[in-house]
Each structure stands twice: as C-alpha cells, then as structure tokens.
Amino acid sequence: MRWLLLASLVGAMAGTASAGFLVSLEWVTRWREAHPWALALLPVGGLVVGLAYYKLGNRVVKGNNLILDELHRPSATIPLRLVPLVLGGTLVTHLGGGSAGREGTAVQMGAALADQLARWLPRRERRLLLIAGMSAGFASVFGTPLAGAVFGLEVFLLGSVRYEAILPSFLAAVVADVVTRAWGVGHTAYPELAALPLTAAGLGATLLAGVLFGLTARVFATLTHGITQLFGRLPYPPLRPVVGGVLVAATMWALGTMRYAGLGVPVIVEAFQHQLSAQDFTLKLLLTALTLGAGFKGGEVTPLFFIGATLGSALAGLLPLPVALLAGMGFVGVFAGAANTPLACLLMGLELFGTHAGIYLGLACVMAYLCSGHHGIYASQVVGQAKHPLWGRQAGRRLGEL
C-alpha cells in the first residue's frame, strides 16, 4: 500500500510534467515551422542554454547520466532546478530547429521530481523511486506504459533487470500515462503492422537488418560521444552550443530544408508509407550527434526512431520484407542497440504497431542489441552482464572499475 501511494504520486507528477512539456513542445514546433527564419536563432539559443547550465546547472548538466550515477553511486538528492533547466533548454533547442528528441527531458523531470520524495526514504528505497521516476517519464512522453516500465528496470544496468523495482516501475508508468492522457494530451498514431507468414527468407532478412540497426546505433553513440569530447576542448562551456548551433544551422541552410530539424515525426510516419533514400537517416544521424554533442538539450530517442525508421525504409529495396515492417523494425531496433534496452523496445513495438509482427520486431531488437557493443548513448550505463559469454572479460573490467 505504501508503494502504491508513492508510485502513484510519482506517476501523477511525471504525467503532469510531461503533459505540460508536450503541449509546450507542440506549440514551439508549430511556431518554428511557420517561421523558417527561426533557424538563425539556433546559435543564440545555444548561448542561452549554455549560460543557463553554466551559471545554474553545473551538477545537472550530465542529464540522464546524472540519474544513472545516482543509481549506481548515491551521493545527493537531484536538484529540483534540473526540471526548469532541462525543460527550458529543450524548448529553446527545438525553437531554433536543433535536431533533438524529448525522452531525455521527460525522464530527467520524472526522476528529479521522484527524488524529492526520496529525502525521507532509506538509500535502497531511493533507488526504487528513481527507477519509478524514469519509467514514468518515459511512459508518459510516448504513451507506452509497458515499454516505459521495463525501460526504467533495464536501462541503468546493461544485461540485467532489477526486479525489486518492478512494482513501483509499473505503477508509476501506468499512472503517468493515464494522467498525461487525462490532461488531453495525445500521442502520434503509427500504422498497425500487418501479419506476415514466417519464412526462412523473411527471418534471414530480419537478422541481417538487425545487424545493420545495431551497427548504426553503435555509430551514432560513438559519434555523439566523440563530438562531445571535441567540443569539450572549448575552454568556455557556454560557447560550445553556440558553435554547434552555427554548424547545425549552416548545414540545414545549405541543404535547403528543415526536414531534419526537431523531432521529425512527419518523416517517421512517411517512412512507413513508401521507401525513402539513405540520405534521410544519414543526415539525421549526423545533425543529431552534432546538436547533442555540442551541448543542446532534448533527447536521443525520437531522433533514433527517425534514423531507424528511415534506415529500415531505405532497406526495402534490398530485403524481401514490406517497407512498413522494415520501418517498424528499424524504429525499435536502432533504439534497442543504442540504449541497450531490447525488452523495452520490443514492448514499445507491440504497443505502437500491434502484435502481428511481434516476432520480427523481437528478432530485430535482439540482433541490434547484440551488435551494438557495450557502449551506448548513456555513458554512465554499467555492464551488469555481458551480451555474450565470450565478452565476459569486458563486463568484468567495467564492473571492477565501478
């Protein structure tokens, strides 16, 4: 009963925060689309974000990695100022046309709000509350309570699921989703994937596609971390997103399109309808890595949906599978590899695209997870169990460092 109350409270707070965030983000996106010249504001927005975090958010600048650090090595309550900082930073990023997502914002807000309740709880129970906050944030921003619940259980310890948090995570995720919808906030509707007979050719194509999704996830994570380190050489942190904003804005101006700005949801939906070119996932990958690596705020997940769906769509000319199925497999597969959360991504695929193509979605997630390596988009993620017995030494070294 105590956890029913605590998890419900976490879910209500996270759901309300996500509802306000999603409404604000929709307004910002509509305004930017109506004013293409807003792209010129991206360097100015970078300065605003950089200064805000430099003056007020030195500790919370790590974002999702701060939450993972607190789960592994508890030190102090997550400052509540993280909520307005990441909310404002994400809206400014999208206002200027930066290529970023939204899950990072929702997860950070959910965890920070939950952690305020943990001040009076034992350390072990604080960990459960943080996991519940992450689950609630993820579930409410995408409308996927099952995926959100498992994401919180799966993300912070690669290869392991912390079942002691299963009740708080599921309760918080379900309540957060219900509360977000109760505020009148909807979510993108994706097409239901049709049933497809299981054939050797189809399964072989799925395994191959999963490998490509995993390698793409690995490239994205490696490139994003590399750009972050490169921009880290600039001695004055507020200048990093300014320089990044100039580069992103100049690239989009040279391309002559805003197709890769913001979330890119219309392009994701388009990927399910007909085959797209390889240019779409390549440019989105590069621009997102540059936007986030330079210090802008938001998240990686929706851009990863974009990258995966357009990659899958592009593969329709090479693999004997329907374009919608390949787009759906890429949608969840690239994210599974980048975040090292195959179970959460499988559940997300079932919640968003229906159950008919579940086996294909599951195989794509598993193969992408196995082929993406032990380093994903979250630098503070710890290896709890190697992805394969032959890789056990690597996992042991990481745990030894912890």
SULPE-V665322 format. One record per pair of residues at least 24 apart in sequence whose ideal C-beta (glycine too) atoms are under 7 Angstrom apart, sorted by the first residue. I is the first residue (numbers start at 0). GAP is how many residues later the second one is. If there is no record, write none. Layout:
# SULPE-V665322
i->[I,I]
gap->[GAP,GAP]
This chain:
# SULPE-V665322
i->[2,2,3,5,5,5,6,6,6,6,6,7,7,8,9,9,9,9,9,9,9,10,10,10,10,10,10,10,10,11,11,12,13,13,13,13,13,13,13,13,13,14,14,14,14,14,14,14,15,15,16,16,16,16,17,17,17,17,17,17,18,18,18,20,20,20,21,21,22,23,24,24,24,27,27,27,28,28,31,31,31,31,35,37,37,37,38,38,38,38,38,38,39,40,40,41,41,41,41,41,41,42,42,42,42,44,44,44,44,44,45,45,45,45,45,46,46,47,48,48,48,48,48,48,48,49,49,49,49,49,49,49,50,51,51,51,52,53,53,55,55,56,56,59,62,62,63,63,63,63,64,64,64,66,66,66,66,67,67,67,67,68,69,70,70,70,71,71,73,73,76,76,77,77,77,79,79,81,81,82,82,82,85,88,89,89,92,92,92,93,95,96,96,96,96,97,97,97,98,98,98,98,98,98,98,98,99,99,99,99,99,99,99,100,100,100,100,100,100,100,101,101,101,101,101,102,102,102,102,102,103,103,103,104,104,104,105,105,105,105,106,106,106,108,109,109,109,110,127,127,127,128,130,130,130,130,131,131,131,131,132,134,134,134,135,135,135,138,138,138,139,139,139,141,142,142,143,143,143,144,144,144,145,145,146,146,146,146,147,148,149,149,149,150,150,153,153,153,154,154,154,154,155,156,156,157,157,157,157,157,157,158,158,158,158,158,159,159,187,189,189,189,189,190,190,191,191,192,192,192,192,192,192,192,193,194,195,195,195,197,200,201,201,202,204,204,204,205,205,205,205,206,206,207,208,208,208,208,208,208,209,209,209,209,209,209,210,210,212,212,212,212,212,212,212,212,213,213,213,213,213,213,213,214,215,215,215,216,216,216,216,216,217,217,217,219,219,219,219,219,220,220,220,220,222,223,223,223,223,224,226,226,226,226,227,230,230,230,239,239,240,240,240,242,243,243,243,243,243,246,247,247,247,250,259,259,262,263,266,266,267,267,267,270,270,270,270,270,271,271,273,274,274,274,274,274,275,275,275,276,277,279,280,280,280,280,283,299,299,300,303,303,303,304,304,306,307,307,307,324,324,327,327,327,328,328,328,331,331,331,332,332,332,333,335,335,335,336,336,336,336,337,337,337,338,338,338,339,339,339,341,341]
gap->[164,165,167,111,123,162,125,161,164,165,168,163,167,108,104,107,119,122,123,126,162,125,160,161,162,163,164,165,168,163,167,100,95,96,99,119,122,123,126,158,162,121,125,160,161,162,164,165,163,167,66,92,93,96,88,119,122,123,158,162,161,164,166,66,84,85,119,163,162,67,66,69,77,63,66,67,65,233,62,63,65,230,222,57,58,59,57,58,210,213,214,219,209,54,55,54,55,56,203,206,207,199,202,203,206,47,48,50,51,200,195,196,198,199,250,191,195,44,40,43,44,192,246,247,248,187,188,189,190,191,192,245,187,33,36,37,32,183,184,25,29,24,28,25,41,45,40,43,44,314,313,314,315,41,44,63,67,88,310,312,313,311,60,56,59,85,310,330,49,52,38,42,33,34,37,32,36,26,30,26,29,30,211,208,207,208,203,204,205,168,149,155,161,164,165,150,193,198,149,161,162,185,188,189,192,204,188,191,192,196,198,199,203,162,197,198,199,200,201,202,39,161,196,197,200,35,38,196,198,199,194,195,196,192,193,194,31,32,34,35,27,30,31,28,24,26,27,26,36,37,40,39,31,34,37,38,33,36,37,40,39,34,37,38,36,37,40,34,37,38,36,37,40,45,34,44,204,207,208,28,29,32,201,205,197,200,201,204,25,24,193,194,197,190,193,187,189,190,184,186,223,226,225,225,227,182,216,223,224,225,226,224,225,226,227,228,224,225,77,79,82,162,163,81,133,161,162,131,132,135,160,161,163,164,162,161,129,161,164,161,119,118,119,160,114,115,116,123,154,157,158,156,160,111,103,106,110,117,120,155,123,153,154,156,157,158,156,160,95,98,117,120,121,124,151,155,123,153,154,155,156,157,158,156,91,95,118,117,120,121,151,155,119,154,155,65,69,84,87,118,117,154,155,156,66,65,68,69,153,154,62,63,66,67,65,62,63,64,54,55,53,54,55,51,46,47,50,51,52,43,39,42,43,36,24,27,39,42,39,43,37,38,41,38,39,41,42,56,52,55,49,38,39,41,42,48,34,37,38,37,36,30,26,29,30,33,26,38,77,34,30,31,34,26,30,27,25,26,27,32,35,25,29,33,31,32,35,29,32,33,31,32,35,34,29,32,33,31,32,34,35,34,38,39,37,38,39,29,36,41,24,27]
